[in-house]
Amino acid sequence: MGIGTIFSFFSVAILLTLAPGPDILFVIAQSVSQGKQAGIATALGLCTGLLVHISAAVLGVSAVIYQSALAFAIVKYAGAAYLLYLAWQAFREKDSSLAFGRQKPMAYASLYKKGIVMNVLNPKVSLFFLALLPQFVDPSAGQIPQQMLVLGVIFLVQALAVFTLVSIGAEKLRQWLSAHTAITRRIHWLKGAIFALIGIQIAVSERS
């Protein structure tokens, strides 16, 4: 692959990562409610989940999911159910204030795992890579799976960088919210609403 192709893909990847979607909303929600460290832990989980989708696209598993209505539906509804469960947990939180104390390591580990599960159980991510990566592959250069893998890794690295910056920016919003106690008392409702919205978005998604 030429430098021009890689640069073009990198630019498109950044724009797509910044576009409003389940992953970036999930990172923002965790950063606002628990701080930038929580957002970064979530981002690490999401990007780990991307490894599964990248591998699936390279190996052709994504194509199998796309062709199988049943497989697509199973993954889709499992992902939607998980997000709705997280929304239910958020709505039930009793302490809705924004605690500025550092999270315990296990809390970060839990957020990391949540990021992985959420990303893996979103079939649209696999289909996204299945549709995006081949557009930047040069068939004449050969080694198509290797080219797709390189592009996938580039996407993963920039996504982690973008999510980290978003987490830092979202904490600035968190600091502003801390001065408005009426809002902070309802922050768990906002987080639950975001999770529910993401879950519904996944549930109604269609193969395209």
C-alpha positions as CSV (number, residue, x, y, z in Angstrom):
1,M,0.0,0.0,0.0
2,G,1.2,3.5,-0.8
3,I,1.5,6.3,1.7
4,G,-1.3,8.2,0.0
5,T,-3.7,5.2,0.5
6,I,-2.7,4.9,4.2
7,F,-3.1,8.7,4.7
8,S,-6.5,8.7,3.0
9,F,-7.7,5.7,5.2
10,F,-6.3,7.4,8.3
11,S,-8.3,10.6,7.6
12,V,-11.5,8.7,6.9
13,A,-11.0,6.6,10.0
14,I,-10.7,9.7,12.3
15,L,-13.9,11.2,10.8
16,L,-15.8,8.0,11.2
17,T,-14.6,7.5,14.8
18,L,-15.7,11.1,15.7
19,A,-19.1,10.6,14.2
20,P,-21.9,10.1,16.8
21,G,-22.2,6.4,17.4
22,P,-22.5,3.8,20.2
23,D,-18.8,3.6,21.0
24,I,-18.1,7.3,21.4
25,L,-21.3,7.9,23.3
26,F,-20.4,5.1,25.6
27,V,-17.0,6.6,26.3
28,I,-18.5,10.1,26.9
29,A,-21.1,8.7,29.3
30,Q,-18.5,6.9,31.4
31,S,-16.1,9.9,31.4
32,V,-18.8,12.3,32.5
33,S,-20.1,10.1,35.2
34,Q,-16.8,8.7,36.6
35,G,-13.9,10.6,35.2
36,K,-11.4,10.4,32.3
37,Q,-9.8,7.3,33.7
38,A,-13.1,5.5,33.5
39,G,-13.5,6.7,29.9
40,I,-10.0,5.5,29.0
41,A,-10.6,2.1,30.6
42,T,-13.8,1.8,28.6
43,A,-12.0,2.9,25.4
44,L,-9.3,0.2,25.9
45,G,-12.1,-2.4,26.2
46,L,-13.8,-1.1,23.0
47,C,-10.6,-1.2,21.1
48,T,-9.8,-4.7,22.3
49,G,-13.2,-5.6,21.0
50,L,-12.2,-4.1,17.7
51,L,-9.5,-6.8,17.4
52,V,-12.3,-9.4,17.2
53,H,-14.1,-7.5,14.4
54,I,-10.9,-6.8,12.5
55,S,-9.9,-10.5,12.7
56,A,-13.4,-11.5,11.6
57,A,-13.2,-9.2,8.6
58,V,-9.8,-10.5,7.6
59,L,-10.8,-14.2,8.0
60,G,-14.2,-13.7,6.3
61,V,-16.3,-14.4,9.4
62,S,-18.0,-11.1,9.0
63,A,-19.2,-12.1,5.6
64,V,-20.8,-15.3,7.1
65,I,-22.6,-13.2,9.8
66,Y,-23.8,-10.8,7.1
67,Q,-25.2,-13.6,4.9
68,S,-26.8,-15.4,7.9
69,A,-29.9,-13.5,9.1
70,L,-30.1,-15.8,12.2
71,A,-26.4,-15.2,13.2
72,F,-26.8,-11.4,12.7
73,A,-30.0,-11.4,14.7
74,I,-28.5,-13.4,17.6
75,V,-25.5,-11.1,17.9
76,K,-27.6,-8.0,17.5
77,Y,-30.2,-8.8,20.1
78,A,-27.6,-10.0,22.5
79,G,-25.8,-6.7,22.2
80,A,-29.1,-4.7,22.6
81,A,-30.0,-6.8,25.7
82,Y,-26.7,-6.1,27.3
83,L,-26.9,-2.3,26.8
84,L,-30.5,-2.3,28.1
85,Y,-29.2,-4.2,31.2
86,L,-26.5,-1.5,31.7
87,A,-29.2,1.1,31.4
88,W,-31.3,-0.6,34.0
89,Q,-28.3,-0.7,36.3
90,A,-27.7,3.0,35.8
91,F,-31.3,3.9,36.5
92,R,-31.1,1.9,39.8
93,E,-27.9,3.7,41.1
94,K,-28.6,5.2,44.5
95,D,-25.5,7.5,44.7
96,S,-25.9,9.7,41.6
97,S,-23.4,12.3,42.6
98,L,-20.2,12.7,40.7
99,A,-17.5,11.2,42.9
100,F,-14.1,12.7,42.1
101,G,-12.2,10.1,44.1
102,R,-10.1,7.6,42.0
103,Q,-11.9,4.4,41.0
104,K,-10.7,1.1,42.4
105,P,-8.7,-1.1,40.0
106,M,-11.5,-3.6,39.8
107,A,-13.9,-0.8,38.8
108,Y,-11.6,0.0,35.8
109,A,-11.3,-3.7,35.0
110,S,-15.1,-3.9,35.0
111,L,-15.4,-1.0,32.6
112,Y,-12.7,-2.6,30.4
113,K,-14.7,-5.8,30.2
114,K,-18.0,-3.9,29.5
115,G,-16.3,-2.1,26.6
116,I,-15.2,-5.5,25.1
117,V,-18.6,-7.0,25.5
118,M,-20.4,-4.0,24.1
119,N,-18.2,-3.8,21.0
120,V,-18.1,-7.6,20.3
121,L,-21.9,-7.8,20.5
122,N,-22.5,-5.1,18.0
123,P,-22.6,-6.9,14.6
124,K,-22.7,-3.5,12.7
125,V,-19.0,-3.1,13.7
126,S,-18.0,-6.3,11.8
127,L,-20.1,-5.2,8.8
128,F,-18.5,-1.8,9.0
129,F,-15.0,-3.3,8.6
130,L,-16.2,-5.7,6.0
131,A,-17.4,-2.7,3.9
132,L,-14.6,-0.2,4.7
133,L,-11.4,-2.1,4.6
134,P,-11.7,-3.6,1.0
135,Q,-12.1,-0.1,-0.4
136,F,-8.5,0.7,0.5
137,V,-7.0,-2.6,-0.5
138,D,-4.8,-2.8,-3.6
139,P,-5.6,-6.1,-5.3
140,S,-2.6,-5.8,-7.6
141,A,-0.3,-5.7,-4.6
142,G,-1.4,-9.1,-3.4
143,Q,-1.6,-10.3,0.2
144,I,-5.1,-8.9,0.6
145,P,-5.6,-10.3,4.1
146,Q,-2.4,-8.7,5.3
147,Q,-3.4,-5.4,3.8
148,M,-6.7,-5.5,5.6
149,L,-5.0,-6.4,8.9
150,V,-2.7,-3.4,8.6
151,L,-5.6,-1.1,7.9
152,G,-7.5,-2.6,10.8
153,V,-4.6,-2.0,13.2
154,I,-4.3,1.6,11.9
155,F,-8.0,2.1,12.6
156,L,-7.6,0.6,16.1
157,V,-4.7,2.9,17.1
158,Q,-6.4,6.1,15.9
159,A,-9.6,5.0,17.6
160,L,-7.8,4.6,20.9
161,A,-6.2,8.0,20.5
162,V,-9.5,9.7,19.6
163,F,-11.4,8.1,22.5
164,T,-8.6,9.1,24.9
165,L,-8.9,12.7,23.9
166,V,-12.7,12.5,24.0
167,S,-12.4,11.1,27.6
168,I,-10.2,14.1,28.6
169,G,-12.6,16.5,27.0
170,A,-15.6,14.9,28.6
171,E,-14.0,15.3,32.0
172,K,-13.9,19.0,31.5
173,L,-17.7,18.8,31.0
174,R,-17.8,16.7,34.2
175,Q,-16.0,19.5,36.1
176,W,-18.6,22.0,34.9
177,L,-21.4,19.7,35.9
178,S,-20.0,19.3,39.4
179,A,-20.9,23.0,40.0
180,H,-24.5,22.3,39.2
181,T,-25.8,19.9,41.9
182,A,-29.3,19.7,40.5
183,I,-27.8,18.1,37.3
184,T,-25.4,15.8,39.1
185,R,-28.1,14.3,41.1
186,R,-29.7,13.1,37.9
187,I,-26.5,12.1,36.1
188,H,-27.3,8.4,36.5
189,W,-30.6,9.0,34.6
190,L,-28.7,10.6,31.8
191,K,-26.2,7.7,31.6
192,G,-29.0,5.2,31.7
193,A,-30.8,7.0,28.9
194,I,-27.7,7.0,26.7
195,F,-27.2,3.2,27.3
196,A,-30.9,2.6,26.5
197,L,-30.6,4.7,23.3
198,I,-27.5,2.8,22.2
199,G,-29.3,-0.5,22.9
200,I,-32.4,0.4,21.0
201,Q,-30.2,1.7,18.1
202,I,-28.5,-1.7,17.9
203,A,-31.8,-3.6,18.2
204,V,-33.4,-1.8,15.3
205,S,-30.3,-1.9,13.1
206,E,-30.5,-3.8,9.8
207,R,-28.0,-5.5,7.5
208,S,-27.1,-3.1,4.7
